[in-house]
Amino acid sequence: MTFSYLPPYGYACCPCCRAEFNLAAAVPTMLEKAPHNDIVVYMMCPECHAAYQVASDPTRKSMQNTCFTNFKISGVKADGSTHPWAITTTLTLELNDFDPVAASENGHGLTFNLYLGICAGTHDLVVLPGGLRIVTENSASRGAV
């Protein structure tokens, strides 16, 4: 992924207000089911996160729409680059010990096909001590009974 700029290590942009903030203490604000069976995790800056937690349903919906628009439409530049949003997935968080900074900086480290295979349930993922990852095609996807 090409970013329009790189914030300092451990920082990302709030998908709601676009402000840079430190991901070290970030917690998920909202989730969105992705079409490929992973869950997209949106982390907002502390101010937007706090506002979202106490907001009425219409205000929450408005904040969600702002995040979706920033992430999916207005955050992508003509050259294909994007803002470094504070957005990841549950699989990426799991592969990075649920550390949002590591998830943001490292990504999931899988090929696109393996990532989609794990999300679709056709591949199994085992993470061994030390971070070694083993991805195997599961028996159900090979036609076994």
Order of alpha helices (4+ residues) and beta strands (2+ residues): beta-beta-beta-beta-alpha-alpha-beta-alpha-alpha-alpha-beta-beta
